Amino acid sequence: MKRYLITISLFVSFGLLLAGQETDPFVSKCVLSAGNDAKYLKDFRIQLGKATEQNDLRYKANMSLWKNTKYRFSMCSTEDSQGQLILSIKDDANKVVLSSYDKNSGKTYPFVDFVCNKSGIYQLNYDFKDGQQGSGVGIVSMVK
């Protein structure tokens, strides 16, 4: 009898775990846009209101990156966003090592590739162009 109760409780627990694995279609679409050669690592869901001042990118997250690894950072904005999602990556010395927004040309890239030259913790900074409001997702993938 005890064996049956344990078996039933395991099946119920397993079913609850599977139900919790639902995916967001917007995130899935952005992951697929990274390409077939990219392996999904992490996503950052960003929702920001309009900025009162545009000093620095507002959404900050830290991530450990490994030397000699090629990463792809993809940015997707929802259709109702007023701005386009941009990314800036800073190293441990707070120096910008990569950006998806070129201030000189005004061009915004939907993804950027980064070959890490030094293992460590990097700061990922997201915002919407010109401090606009919007929501989106930033996807981090490893390129094969």
Long-range contacts (C-beta under 8 A, 24 or more apart in sequence): 26-76, 26-78, 26-137, 27-137, 27-139, 29-76, 30-74, 30-76, 30-137, 30-139, 31-74, 31-139, 31-141, 33-74, 33-76, 33-110, 33-111, 34-72, 34-74, 34-111, 34-139, 34-141, 35-72, 35-143, 37-143, 37-144, 38-72, 38-141, 38-142, 38-143, 38-144, 39-141, 39-142, 39-143, 39-144, 40-139, 40-141, 41-71, 41-140, 41-141, 41-142, 42-139, 42-140, 43-137, 43-138, 43-139, 43-140, 44-124, 44-126, 44-137, 44-138, 44-139, 44-140, 45-135, 45-136, 45-137, 46-85, 46-126, 46-135, 46-136, 46-137, 46-138, 47-134, 47-135, 48-127, 48-128, 48-133, 48-134, 48-135, 49-133, 50-82, 50-131, 50-132, 50-133, 51-127, 51-131, 51-132, 53-131, 54-130, 54-131, 56-125, 57-86, 57-87, 57-88, 57-125, 57-126, 57-127, 58-126, 58-127, 58-131, 59-125, 59-126, 59-127, 60-123, 60-124, 60-125, 60-126, 61-123, 61-124, 61-126, 62-121, 62-122, 62-123, 62-124, 63-121, 63-122, 63-124, 63-140, 64-119, 64-120, 64-121, 64-122, 65-114, 65-116, 65-119, 65-120, 65-121, 65-122, 66-116, 66-119, 67-116, 67-117, 67-118, 67-119, 68-115, 68-116, 68-117, 69-115, 69-116, 69-142, 70-113, 70-114, 70-115, 70-116, 70-142, 70-143, 71-113, 71-114, 71-115, 71-116, 71-140, 71-141, 71-142, 71-143, 72-111, 72-112, 72-113, 72-114, 72-139, 72-140, 72-141, 72-142, 72-143, 73-98, 73-100, 73-111, 73-112, 73-113, 73-114, 73-124, 73-138, 73-139, 73-140, 73-141, 74-110, 74-111, 74-138, 74-139, 74-141, 75-100, 75-110, 75-111, 75-126, 75-136, 75-137, 75-138, 75-139, 76-110, 76-136, 76-137, 76-139, 77-128, 77-134, 77-135, 77-136, 78-134, 78-135, 78-136, 80-134, 80-135, 81-128, 81-132, 81-133, 81-134, 81-135, 81-136, 82-128, 82-132, 82-133, 82-134, 83-128, 83-129, 83-130, 83-131, 83-132, 83-133, 83-134, 84-108, 84-128, 84-129, 84-134, 85-126, 85-127, 85-128, 85-129, 85-134, 85-136, 85-137, 85-138, 86-126, 86-127, 86-128, 86-129, 87-112, 87-124, 87-125, 87-126, 87-138, 88-124, 88-125, 89-114, 89-122, 89-123, 89-124, 89-125, 90-122, 90-123, 90-125, 91-118, 91-120, 91-122, 92-120, 92-121, 92-122, 94-123, 97-122, 101-129, 113-143
